[in-house]
Amino acid sequence: MNSFRILLVGDFSGVHSTLREALRKKNFDVTLISDGDSYKDLPSDIVFGKVTKNNDNRGFLKKICNYVLTLLGVNGIGVYIKNRYKIKQLSSFDVIQLINPQPFQEIGWLINLYIIYKLNRKTKKMYLCALGEDYYWVKSCIKKRFKYSALDNVPGNKRKYRYSLKFLKLYYKVLNDYCVAISEKIIPGLVDYRIAYEHFDKCTDVIPLPINKNFVTTKSLSLKNDDKIVIFHGWQVGKELKKGNYIFDRAIKKLQEKYNEQIEYVIVKNVPYDEYVKSFSRAHLFIDQCYSYDKGVNALLGMAAGKVVFSGFEPEAKRYYEFFDDKYTPLINAVPDEDTIFLQIEDLLLNKQKINNISAAAREFILRYHLSEDVADNFLNVWGYDIHD
């Protein structure tokens, strides 16, 4: 076992749990402490910050109490008090990395701040991985630093964006700035976060998100001209305005009217993870999102499975890869425009060989840039560990 000790704090979409497994294969001493990414219940060595939901929030006084606790940043304080020994028992680490300024999503900002303060005393090197929503990303979206973003639909829909907009409050800026101040480096996982943090000198280039090699298919698609196309749409209920599900849906339904016999359209909503993965196994086209410049873990899973993924792949994202010939693009750059998406899918429908080419390129892209053990080496380099020792 390597004596270099690493603590990963928090998790989003399995980024830290996948990184942990890759580092362990390299014989590093790695511990992950997280709330399992809230409802996703991702694996963690130490489960911390998971709040048991109480559905009985009726009554004016109870709502006022919850509001005040949240405002003060101490919601979930009971969970912290009950589990604080888990933080106390942690010894020193060579590196501690936060997944986000609020790594424990279900407890308040002030408690997160205090936990991070305590953790910072256990290392000489703290790092901030820029993923998920935080003050600087939300501010960048609201200030229109992107051509389009997941917060474009805020006007007229503020109630539906309450979770995101809370990060603009002063106390979340204080939390975010504290994490930036104590961190050696800020490591963005997508180009969207690189843009949000680029005014900080300590912001690194994008480190690609890790994917376990076991998820990578051994075969790419090999469609014939008369084959029916299966379009898979994993619809995240409650996130339609951020992901653009409604835009994809309108475009695909128009295509069904024109090419009904040539398309099978599958929509999956709110199913367990294992069932979700099985549900897209038959698919050829994989719908992810159209309000992001870059692709997240969901898109990478589709690419690893050899699907033609519709997600973010703007020029700003491409420049972080030694990109191969554009005619073998590894995914479709989806923008929030119904007519553009209609034409993109129609082009694939009429040119099945393009589907085969993109499928092969998607698999190659994952193998070249996103395998978890290679991504782990990128993190080790940023952390100052010489991987050639």
N, C-alpha and C positions, 0 to 999 in steps of 0.2 A: 504494500500500500504506500503510495506517494505521501510524503509528509505535508504537502501543500494542502491546506484545509480551506474549503469553500462553503459558504452559507448562501443559499438562494432564498430570497424572501418574497413570497407571493407568487401567483401564477395566473397567466391569461392563456386560455386555449391550449394548455399543455406545453407552452414554450419552455418553462423552467423544468417541468418534469421530464420532458424529452432531453433537454440539455443535461440534466442530472444523470440520466442513464448513460448518455454518451461519455460523460466525464468519468463515470464509474468504470466503464469499459477500458478507460485509459489508466485505471488504478488510482484515481484521485479520491480523496476523502471528502465527500459531498453530502451536505444535509439540506433538505428542502423543508421550509416551514411555510405553510399557507393555509388558506381557508378552503382549498380545493376549487378555487375559482367559483365561489358561491354555489349555485344550484348544480353546477356541472360535476361536483364531487370528484375532482381529479385527484390522483394518488399523491400523498405527501408523507414525508417521514414524521413530521410533527404537525398535527392539525391544530390550527390556532385561529381564533377570530370568527368561527362559524356560529352564527346567531340562530337559535331556534325561533322560527317565525310564529308569532302569535296572531292568528287571524281575527281575534276579537279586539278590533280597534274601534269599536263603537263607543259613542259617548263623547261629548264635547271636551270634558276634562282630560280624558285619555289622549285625545288628539292634540290638545294644547301641550300636554306633558311631553309627548313624542316630538312635537315641533321644537320645544325649548331645548330638549336634550340634543336634538340634531343640530340646532343652531349653535349650541355651546360646544359641539364636537365630542360629546361624551355619550352618545347613544351606543349601546352595547357595553357599557362600563361594567355591568355585572359579569359578562363573559370574560372581560379582561381580568377582573379581580380573581375569578375562579381559576383562570389559566395562566396567571402571571408567572407562576413557578416555572413554566416551560421556557420563558425568556431567561429567567434567572439562572436556570441550569445550563444554558448554553455557555461553552467556554470561548476562548479566543479563536479567531479565524484569520488566515492570510488575506482573504478577500470576502467581502459581503456584497451581494448584488440585489438591489431592489427591482422588482418588475415594473414598478410605478410609484409615484409619490404617496399613493394610498394603497399599499400592498394588501391590506386587509379591508376589503370593500364593505363589509357588513358592520363595521364599527366606525366610530366617529373620527373626524379629521384630527382632533386634539389628541385622542388616544393613539392614533397612528403616529403622530408627531413625537409623542413621548416614547413609544416603542422604538422608533427609529433612532431617537436620541440614545436610548439604552443600548441598542445594537451597535451604534457607532463607537461606543466605548470598548467594544470587543474586537475591533480591527483597526489597522492603520490604513486600510485601503477599502473605501466604500465606492460602489459604482451604481449608477442609475440607468436602468434599461428603459428607454422611452417607448412604452406600449400602452394601449388603453387610453381612456380619457383623462385629461389633466388640464390645469390652467392654461398652459402655453399652447396646447393643441386646440382647445376650444376657442381661445382668443384668436388664433391664426385663422380658424374657420370663420368666426364672426367678422373679423376684419378683412375678409375676402382676399387672403393671401394665396388662395388657390383659385383656379378657373372654376372649379366646382368642388363641393365638399359635402360630407354627411350632414352638415347643419344648414344646408341651403334652404330647407323648408321650414326654418324656425319662424319666419314671419307668418302670422296667422295660425301657428300651431305651437305656441309657447308652452301650453300645458303638457303637450306630448314630449317636449324636450326639457322638462324640469330637471331630470337627472343630469343631463349634459350642462345645462346653463348654471347649475349650482357651482360648477368649478370656476366660474368667473368671480365668485365672491372673494372678498379680501383674505379671509382666513385660508382658503384653498391656495391662494397665491403665496401666503406665508409658508404653508406646508411645502409647496412646490419649490420655492426659493431656498428653503432650508435644505432640502434634498440635493438641489443643485450645488449649494455652497459646500456641503460636506463630501461631495462626490469627486473622485479623481477624474472620471470621464462620464459623459452621458452617451449611451449607446443606443441609437435608434434602430428599431426592428423593421421599419418601413420608411420609404422616402417621405411620406406625409409627416412623420415625426422629425425627420432630418430637417425639413423645411421649417417646422415649428420651433426647432431649437438651434438653427444655424447661426443665430447671433451670439451664441455662447462659444467661446474659443475651445472649451473642453468637449464639445460635441464631436464625436467621431463620425466616420463614414458609416453607412448602413451595414450592419451585420445581418445576413439573411436569416430568416426563421428556420429552425431545425425541423427536419422530418426524419422519422425512423425508417431505415432502409427496408424494413419489413412491409411498409406500406407501398413500396414501389412495384408496379406490375412488371412482369417479365415479357408481356406482349403489348404492343400498341394496337390501335384499331386498324381493321382491314376491310372497310366497307366497299360494297359494289354499287354501281350506279342505280340499281333498282331496289336497294335496301331501304327500308323504312327508318327514319331518324327518330331516336328517342331523346327527348329533351327533359332533363331533370332540373326541377326548380325547388331548392331547399328554402322554404319561406320562413323567415324568422318573425313570428308574430310579435308585434309591438315595435319592430325595428324597420317597418316598411319604408318609412320616410327617410331613414338613414341609409338603407341598403338599395332602395329603388326597386323593390319587388314589383310594385304596381306598374312601373314603366316597362319592365320585361314582360309582365303578364299581358299588358295591352298589345305589345308588339307580337307576341307569340300567338295570341288569339286571332289577330289579323292574318297571320301566316296560316293558321288552321283553316280560316275561311277560304284561302286561296289554294292551299296544298293539303287539304284535309286527309287524303288517303296516304300521304307521304310522311305524316308527323304523328308521333305519340307523345303527348304532353303529360308529364307526371309532376304533380305538386305534393310536396311532403312538408307537413307543419308539426312542430312540437312533438317529436318522437325521441325515444332514448337513443343515445349515440350509436350503439351497435346496430340498431334497426335502421338508423339513418345511413350508415355506411353500406349496409346490404341493399338499401333502397336505390342507390345510384349505380349499382354494379352493372345493370343492363344499359345504362345511359351512354349516349355518344356526346351530347352537348350538356354542359354543367353550368347552371346559372348561379353566380355568386353575388356580385354587387356592381353598381355603376357610379358610385359617388366617391371612390377612392382612387388615388394616383397609383397605388401599389396593391399587391395581392397579399391577403392574410392566410392564416392556417387553413381555413376552409377551402380556399382556392387551391392551395398547395396539395391538399389531400386529393382533390379532383384531378390535378395534373399528374400526381404520382400514380393514380389509377389509369392514366392514359386517356383521360377525357379532354374534350375541347372546352376549356374553361373561359367563361365571360367574367372578367374582373378588371382590376386596375393594372395598366401597364403603360403608363405615360412615358414620354421621352426622359422625364426627370428620373424615373425609376430605372429605365434601361441603361443609363450611363454607369450604373454601379455593377454592371456585368460585362465581361468580355463577350460581347454579344455576337452571335453568329448570324448568318444571312437572313435578312428580314423576310424572305419568301418562306422561311421555315419558322415563322413566329411561333413561340411555345404556348401562347394563349391569345385570346381576343381582348383588346383594350376596349372595355365597355364604358361608354359615356352616357350621362343621363339625358338621352334623346331617343324617343320612341322610333322615329323614322330611321335613324342610323342603325339601331339594333335590328330593326326589321330587315334592312338591306344586308347587314352582316350575316344574319342567320339564313336569309334567302340565298346569298352567295354560296354558303356552305351546302345548302340543300341541293343546289344545282351543280355543285362541283365536289362530289364525294371524296375525290382524291385529296382535296385540301384538308378535309377532316383527318384523313389518314396521316398526312404530312405533319399537321399540327399535333396530333396525338403522339407521334414518334418524337417530335421536338420537345413536347412537354415532359415526357419521360427522361429524355437526355438532359433537359434543363435541371430537373430535380436532382439527378445523379451528379451533375456538375457543380451545382451551387448550394443545394439545400440538405445534403445528407448530414445527419446530426453530428457525427464524429468530426467531419470537416468544419462544421460551424463551431464546434467546441474548441477547435484549434484557433479559430478567429478570436473567440473570447479570451482564451489563454494568452494570446499575443497582446491584446488590449490590457489585460490584467498585469502584464509585465513578466509573465512566466515564459522562459525560453523552452519551447517545445522540442528543440534539438539537443537539449542537455541529456 
